[in-house]
Amino acid sequence: MNDIVKLQVPIEAHGEQLNGLTLRRPTVTEVRAIKALPYRIGKDEEVSLDMDVAAKYIAVCAGIPPSSVNQLDLADLNTLSWEIAGFFMTAASVKSPT
């Protein structure tokens, strides 16, 4: 399942203006290639984002270049980063046989 995130401030990617991004779950192959999770869990079990890693996942999972990720408004970057982290915290939906 893909999540559509409306951007508060549009960005440009692939020569066009985008007002929202469609995020898909990263694959295991992509996670292994990035070699890190988009968050850290501290000693007191508090969760914090790793923004460098989250930005890599945003580029991959939204299908936009890293230069477009750099155009994101800080509020949009935060929202997208937590959406990415959420993929790691919940299992994918299982399709029921038809």
C-alpha positions as CSV (number, residue, x, y, z in Angstrom):
1,M,0.0,0.0,0.0
2,N,1.3,3.4,-0.9
3,D,0.8,6.5,1.2
4,I,0.2,9.9,-0.5
5,V,1.5,12.8,1.4
6,K,0.4,16.3,0.4
7,L,3.2,18.8,0.6
8,Q,2.8,22.1,2.3
9,V,5.3,23.7,-0.1
10,P,5.6,22.3,-3.6
11,I,9.0,21.0,-4.9
12,E,10.3,20.3,-8.4
13,A,11.3,16.8,-9.5
14,H,11.9,15.4,-13.0
15,G,11.1,18.8,-14.5
16,E,7.7,19.2,-13.0
17,Q,6.2,20.8,-9.9
18,L,4.9,18.3,-7.3
19,N,2.3,19.2,-4.7
20,G,2.4,15.7,-3.1
21,L,4.5,12.6,-3.0
22,T,3.4,9.0,-3.2
23,L,5.5,6.9,-0.8
24,R,5.8,3.1,-1.2
25,R,7.2,0.7,1.3
26,P,10.9,0.1,0.8
27,T,12.0,-3.4,-0.2
28,V,14.4,-5.5,1.8
29,T,16.9,-5.1,-1.1
30,E,16.6,-1.3,-0.7
31,V,17.0,-1.4,3.1
32,R,20.1,-3.6,2.7
33,A,21.5,-1.2,0.1
34,I,20.9,1.8,2.4
35,K,22.3,-0.2,5.4
36,A,20.5,1.8,8.1
37,L,17.1,2.3,9.6
38,P,15.5,5.8,9.4
39,Y,15.3,6.1,13.2
40,R,17.3,5.4,16.3
41,I,16.1,3.9,19.6
42,G,17.8,5.5,22.6
43,K,18.6,4.0,26.0
44,D,15.2,5.0,27.4
45,E,13.6,3.5,24.3
46,E,12.8,7.0,22.9
47,V,12.6,7.0,19.1
48,S,14.3,9.7,17.1
49,L,14.7,10.2,13.4
50,D,18.0,9.8,11.5
51,M,17.4,12.6,9.0
52,D,20.2,11.6,6.6
53,V,18.9,8.1,6.3
54,A,15.3,9.2,6.1
55,A,16.2,11.5,3.2
56,K,17.7,8.5,1.3
57,Y,14.5,6.5,1.9
58,I,12.3,9.5,0.8
59,A,14.2,9.7,-2.5
60,V,14.0,5.9,-3.1
61,C,10.4,5.4,-2.0
62,A,9.0,8.5,-3.6
63,G,11.0,8.0,-6.8
64,I,12.5,11.5,-6.7
65,P,16.2,12.6,-7.0
66,P,18.0,13.5,-3.8
67,S,18.2,17.1,-5.1
68,S,14.4,17.2,-4.9
69,V,14.5,15.9,-1.3
70,N,16.7,18.9,-0.5
71,Q,14.0,21.3,-1.7
72,L,11.5,20.0,0.9
73,D,10.2,22.4,3.5
74,L,11.2,21.4,7.0
75,A,7.6,20.6,7.9
76,D,7.3,18.3,4.9
77,L,10.6,16.7,5.5
78,N,9.5,15.9,9.1
79,T,6.2,14.5,7.9
80,L,7.7,12.3,5.2
81,S,10.4,11.1,7.5
82,W,7.9,9.8,10.1
83,E,5.9,8.2,7.3
84,I,9.0,6.3,6.2
85,A,9.7,5.3,9.8
86,G,6.2,4.0,10.1
87,F,6.8,1.5,7.3
88,F,9.4,-0.2,9.7
89,M,7.0,-0.2,12.7
90,T,4.0,-2.0,11.1
91,A,3.8,-5.1,9.0
92,A,2.6,-4.9,5.4
93,S,-1.0,-5.8,4.8
94,V,-1.4,-9.4,3.8
95,K,-3.5,-9.9,0.6
96,S,-6.3,-12.4,1.2
97,P,-6.6,-15.1,-1.4
98,T,-9.4,-14.7,-3.9
